[in-house]
Amino acid sequence: MKPLERIIEAARAGPKHIVMSEGEDPRVIEGSLRAVREGLARITLVGRKSAVAARLAEQGADGGDVAIADPSCSSLVAGYAAAYHELRKAKGIGAVEAHKAVTAPLGFAAMMVRLGHADGTVGGAVATTADTVRTALQIIGRAPGSRLVSSFFLMMLCQPYHLKKGAFVFADCGLVVEPDAAELADIALTSARSYEALTGARAKVAMLSFSTGGSAGHQRVSKVVEATHLARQAAPSLLIDGELQFDAAFVESVNMAKAPGSVTGGEANVFVFPNLEAANIGYKIAQRIGGAEAIGPVLQGLARPANDLSRGCSADDVYHMIALTVVQAQALQPATG
């Protein structure tokens, strides 16, 4: 079974309630309807009720397929505004501002998740990554013990021309611009847990650099070496190597030559890049030249799942992100009503 098929089957085995903050978008509606009809999730679409209903009708569906939540007239708004005010009043947020925040689609969806009315949320088809992530951080918040919220792309190599096939995590491709050693270690640990939750396979983590095993000396290399040490201290059983060049992490023969004794043996499946610049460039090269399917950015380190779509996403992207969000929710919490 291909990795993406496994995620879809896992979602189908334990459907969750996912709230889509951009419920008026045709791509979001199409992907959501497919997820519902294939038994992956229960869906609530956030938006103006008349607009969502009209777009559902255009796709041959109605409110019986999905739920519609209109913040402008929802009975939940008063409670959400009070909860948001309590959450943010120390930051100077007043009652009027709280009401405005929770009647915005992103805020309403995040409050549904925070208060247990949904298991996870997906946005970003219309909103920017900055707005999507900021709302998730402010309302859903970090998971207990999480140092920071980071992101990854799940990279699928499943085509006949891919010499090595499977699912791979690239992190952090979307959020943390210049992580220090402690943050880089946190990204490695969180990404390993994300990989294992999504794939069911053991994570093998490569801490990437332009150096392998001291072949080059620089403060950027030292940061990766320190991060690897910190991650090993925090999780002694984790299979992690660093610092490694990408070829030494990905190709067994190169690993044997450059990093004899490596615990990942050139079979890494989680690649932690030293900064956002390298990670963002790396995943786009893999996607556009290598033909990898890129799903993400997926957020990690939050108390409950909230994920970000690309504004150029397709309905298929929406469907796949719903499946992935369901699997994240399965690992974190029981089903909601």
C-alpha positions as CSV (number, residue, x, y, z in Angstrom):
1,M,0.0,0.0,0.0
2,K,1.3,3.4,-0.9
3,P,1.9,5.8,2.0
4,L,-0.8,8.2,1.0
5,E,-3.3,5.3,0.7
6,R,-2.3,4.2,4.2
7,I,-3.1,7.6,5.6
8,I,-6.5,7.6,3.8
9,E,-7.3,4.2,5.1
10,A,-6.3,5.2,8.6
11,A,-8.6,8.2,8.4
12,R,-11.4,6.0,7.2
13,A,-10.9,3.6,10.1
14,G,-11.5,6.4,12.7
15,P,-13.2,9.4,11.1
16,K,-13.0,12.7,13.0
17,H,-14.9,16.0,12.9
18,I,-12.9,18.5,10.8
19,V,-14.0,22.2,10.5
20,M,-13.0,24.0,7.3
21,S,-12.6,27.7,7.9
22,E,-13.0,28.6,4.2
23,G,-16.3,26.8,3.5
24,E,-17.3,29.1,0.6
25,D,-14.3,28.1,-1.6
26,P,-15.3,25.6,-4.3
27,R,-12.0,23.6,-3.9
28,V,-12.7,23.3,-0.2
29,I,-16.2,22.2,-0.8
30,E,-15.2,19.6,-3.4
31,G,-12.4,18.2,-1.3
32,S,-14.7,18.1,1.8
33,L,-17.5,16.4,0.0
34,R,-15.1,13.7,-1.2
35,A,-13.8,13.2,2.3
36,V,-17.3,12.8,3.7
37,R,-18.5,10.5,0.9
38,E,-15.5,8.3,1.3
39,G,-16.0,8.1,5.1
40,L,-12.8,9.9,6.1
41,A,-14.4,12.7,8.2
42,R,-17.4,14.6,9.3
43,I,-17.1,18.1,8.0
44,T,-18.4,21.5,9.1
45,L,-18.0,24.3,6.5
46,V,-17.6,27.8,7.9
47,G,-19.1,30.7,5.9
48,R,-22.2,32.6,5.0
49,K,-24.9,30.0,5.0
50,S,-26.6,31.2,1.7
51,A,-23.2,31.3,-0.1
52,V,-22.1,27.9,1.1
53,A,-25.5,26.3,0.3
54,A,-25.4,27.8,-3.2
55,R,-22.0,26.3,-3.8
56,L,-23.0,23.0,-2.4
57,A,-25.9,22.9,-4.8
58,E,-23.6,23.7,-7.7
59,Q,-21.7,20.5,-6.8
60,G,-24.9,18.4,-6.4
61,A,-24.9,18.4,-2.6
62,D,-26.8,19.9,0.3
63,G,-26.6,20.5,4.0
64,G,-27.2,16.8,4.5
65,D,-23.7,16.0,3.3
66,V,-21.9,18.5,5.5
67,A,-22.8,20.9,8.3
68,I,-22.7,24.6,7.7
69,A,-21.6,27.1,10.5
70,D,-22.3,30.8,9.8
71,P,-20.6,32.9,12.4
72,S,-22.9,35.9,11.7
73,C,-25.8,34.0,13.2
74,S,-24.4,31.1,15.1
75,S,-25.6,30.5,18.7
76,L,-22.1,29.6,19.6
77,V,-20.6,33.0,19.1
78,A,-21.5,34.5,22.5
79,G,-19.7,31.6,24.3
80,Y,-16.8,31.7,21.9
81,A,-16.4,35.4,22.4
82,A,-16.4,35.1,26.2
83,A,-13.9,32.2,26.0
84,Y,-11.6,34.2,23.7
85,H,-11.9,37.3,25.9
86,E,-10.8,35.3,28.9
87,L,-8.0,33.7,26.9
88,R,-6.6,37.0,25.5
89,K,-7.6,39.7,28.0
90,A,-4.1,39.7,29.5
91,K,-3.0,40.8,26.0
92,G,-5.3,43.8,26.1
93,I,-8.2,42.2,24.1
94,G,-11.5,43.6,25.0
95,A,-15.0,42.2,24.5
96,V,-15.6,44.0,21.2
97,E,-12.3,42.7,19.8
98,A,-13.1,39.2,21.1
99,H,-16.4,39.2,19.3
100,K,-14.8,40.3,16.1
101,A,-12.1,37.7,16.3
102,V,-14.5,34.7,16.8
103,T,-16.8,35.8,14.0
104,A,-13.9,35.8,11.6
105,P,-13.9,32.4,9.8
106,L,-10.4,31.4,11.0
107,G,-11.2,32.4,14.6
108,F,-14.5,30.7,14.7
109,A,-13.0,27.4,13.3
110,A,-10.1,27.5,15.8
111,M,-12.6,28.1,18.7
112,M,-14.5,25.1,17.6
113,V,-11.4,23.0,18.0
114,R,-10.2,24.6,21.2
115,L,-13.6,24.0,22.9
116,G,-13.9,20.4,21.7
117,H,-16.7,21.1,19.1
118,A,-14.4,19.7,16.3
119,D,-11.2,17.6,16.3
120,G,-9.2,19.7,13.9
121,T,-9.3,22.5,11.4
122,V,-7.9,23.2,7.9
123,G,-7.5,26.6,6.3
124,G,-5.2,28.5,4.0
125,A,-6.9,28.1,0.7
126,V,-7.8,31.8,0.9
127,A,-6.1,33.1,4.1
128,T,-2.3,33.6,4.3
129,T,-0.1,31.2,6.1
130,A,0.7,34.0,8.6
131,D,-2.9,34.6,9.4
132,T,-3.7,30.8,9.6
133,V,-0.8,30.1,11.9
134,R,-1.2,33.1,14.1
135,T,-4.9,32.2,14.7
136,A,-4.0,28.6,15.6
137,L,-1.3,29.7,18.0
138,Q,-3.4,32.3,19.7
139,I,-6.5,30.2,20.1
140,I,-5.5,26.5,20.0
141,G,-2.1,27.0,21.5
142,R,1.0,24.8,21.9
143,A,0.8,21.2,23.0
144,P,1.9,20.6,26.6
145,G,5.7,20.4,26.7
146,S,6.1,21.7,23.1
147,R,8.8,24.3,22.8
148,L,7.6,25.7,19.5
149,V,5.2,25.2,16.7
150,S,6.9,24.1,13.5
151,S,5.8,22.6,10.2
152,F,6.7,19.9,7.7
153,F,5.9,18.7,4.2
154,L,5.0,15.1,3.7
155,M,6.9,14.2,0.5
156,M,5.5,11.2,-1.4
157,L,7.9,9.4,-3.8
158,C,5.5,6.9,-5.4
159,Q,6.1,7.2,-9.2
160,P,7.8,4.5,-11.3
161,Y,10.7,6.8,-11.9
162,H,11.5,7.2,-8.2
163,L,14.3,4.9,-7.4
164,K,13.5,5.1,-3.7
165,K,9.8,5.1,-2.9
166,G,7.9,6.0,0.2
167,A,6.9,8.9,2.5
168,F,9.4,11.3,3.7
169,V,9.2,14.3,6.1
170,F,10.9,17.6,5.2
171,A,11.1,20.1,8.1
172,D,10.8,22.9,8.8
173,C,9.7,24.2,5.4
174,G,7.2,26.9,6.5
175,L,7.6,28.6,9.8
176,V,10.8,28.8,11.8
177,V,13.2,30.9,9.8
178,E,16.6,30.5,11.6
179,P,16.2,27.9,14.5
180,D,18.9,27.8,17.1
181,A,20.3,24.4,18.2
182,A,17.6,23.8,20.8
183,E,14.8,24.7,18.4
184,L,16.3,22.5,15.7
185,A,16.4,19.6,18.2
186,D,12.7,20.2,19.0
187,I,11.9,20.2,15.2
188,A,13.7,16.9,14.9
189,L,11.9,15.3,17.8
190,T,8.4,16.6,16.8
191,S,9.0,15.6,13.1
192,A,9.9,12.1,14.1
193,R,6.7,11.7,16.1
194,S,4.7,13.2,13.2
195,Y,6.3,10.7,10.8
196,E,5.5,7.7,13.0
197,A,1.9,8.8,13.7
198,L,1.2,9.3,10.0
199,T,3.1,6.3,8.5
200,G,3.2,3.7,11.2
201,A,6.9,3.2,10.5
202,R,9.9,4.0,12.6
203,A,11.5,7.4,12.1
204,K,15.1,7.6,10.9
205,V,16.2,11.3,11.3
206,A,18.9,13.0,9.3
207,M,20.1,16.4,10.5
208,L,21.1,18.0,7.3
209,S,24.1,20.3,6.6
210,F,26.7,21.0,4.0
211,S,29.1,18.9,6.0
212,T,29.1,15.2,6.9
213,G,30.8,14.0,10.1
214,G,33.1,17.1,10.4
215,S,34.1,17.3,6.7
216,A,33.6,21.1,7.0
217,G,34.0,23.5,9.9
218,H,31.6,26.4,10.4
219,Q,29.3,27.8,13.1
220,R,26.3,26.6,11.0
221,V,27.7,23.1,11.1
222,S,28.3,23.3,14.8
223,K,24.7,24.3,15.3
224,V,23.5,21.1,13.6
225,V,26.0,19.0,15.6
226,E,24.7,20.5,18.9
227,A,21.1,20.0,17.8
228,T,21.8,16.4,17.1
229,H,23.3,16.0,20.6
230,L,20.4,17.6,22.3
231,A,17.9,15.5,20.4
232,R,19.8,12.3,21.4
233,Q,19.8,13.4,25.0
234,A,16.0,14.0,24.9
235,A,15.2,10.8,23.1
236,P,18.0,8.2,23.5
237,S,16.1,5.6,21.5
238,L,15.6,7.8,18.5
239,L,17.5,6.9,15.3
240,I,19.2,10.2,14.4
241,D,22.4,11.1,12.6
242,G,24.0,14.5,12.2
243,E,25.5,16.3,10.7
244,L,24.9,14.8,7.2
245,Q,24.8,16.0,3.7
246,F,21.7,15.0,1.8
247,D,23.3,12.3,-0.3
248,A,24.8,10.7,2.8
249,A,21.4,10.7,4.4
250,F,19.5,9.3,1.3
251,V,21.9,7.0,-0.5
252,E,23.2,3.9,1.2
253,S,26.4,3.7,-0.7
254,V,27.3,7.3,-0.1
255,N,26.4,6.9,3.6
256,M,28.8,3.9,3.9
257,A,31.6,6.0,2.4
258,K,31.0,9.3,4.2
259,A,29.4,8.2,7.5
260,P,30.5,4.7,8.4
261,G,28.7,3.6,11.6
262,S,25.7,5.7,10.8
263,V,22.5,4.6,12.7
264,T,20.3,5.5,9.7
265,G,22.5,3.8,7.1
266,G,21.5,6.1,4.3
267,E,17.8,5.3,4.8
268,A,16.6,8.4,6.5
269,N,12.9,9.2,6.2
270,V,12.9,12.4,8.2
271,F,15.0,15.3,6.9
272,V,15.6,18.2,9.2
273,F,17.0,21.2,7.3
274,P,19.2,23.7,9.1
275,N,17.0,26.7,8.4
276,L,13.8,27.7,6.5
277,E,15.7,28.9,3.5
278,A,17.3,25.5,2.8
279,A,14.1,23.6,3.7
280,N,11.8,25.7,1.4
281,I,14.2,25.5,-1.5
282,G,14.7,21.7,-0.9
283,Y,11.1,20.7,-0.9
284,K,10.3,22.7,-4.0
285,I,13.2,21.2,-5.9
286,A,12.0,17.7,-4.8
287,Q,8.5,18.6,-5.9
288,R,9.2,20.4,-9.2
289,I,12.2,18.6,-10.5
290,G,12.0,15.3,-8.7
291,G,8.3,14.9,-9.1
292,A,7.5,14.3,-5.5
293,E,4.0,15.0,-4.3
294,A,4.2,17.6,-1.5
295,I,1.4,17.6,1.2
296,G,1.6,20.6,3.5
297,P,2.7,22.6,5.2
298,V,1.5,20.5,8.1
299,L,1.7,22.2,11.5
300,Q,3.1,20.3,14.5
301,G,3.5,21.2,18.1
302,L,-0.1,22.5,18.5
303,A,-2.4,21.2,21.3
304,R,-4.9,20.1,18.5
305,P,-4.6,19.8,14.8
306,A,-4.8,22.9,12.6
307,N,-3.3,22.8,9.1
308,D,-2.5,25.2,6.4
309,L,-3.3,24.8,2.7
310,S,-1.5,26.6,-0.1
311,R,-3.6,29.3,-1.8
312,G,-2.8,27.5,-5.0
313,C,-4.2,24.2,-3.7
314,S,-6.5,21.9,-5.6
315,A,-9.5,20.0,-4.4
316,D,-7.3,16.9,-4.2
317,D,-4.9,18.8,-1.9
318,V,-7.9,19.7,0.3
319,Y,-9.0,16.1,0.5
320,H,-5.5,14.8,1.3
321,M,-5.0,17.5,4.0
322,I,-8.3,16.5,5.6
323,A,-7.2,12.8,5.7
324,L,-3.9,13.9,7.3
325,T,-5.6,16.1,9.8
326,V,-7.9,13.2,10.8
327,V,-4.9,11.0,11.4
328,Q,-3.2,13.7,13.5
329,A,-6.4,14.0,15.6
330,Q,-6.6,10.2,16.1
331,A,-3.2,10.4,17.8
332,L,-4.2,13.2,20.1
333,Q,-7.8,12.8,21.3
334,P,-11.1,10.8,21.2
335,A,-13.8,11.7,18.8
336,T,-16.0,14.8,19.5
337,G,-19.7,15.1,18.9
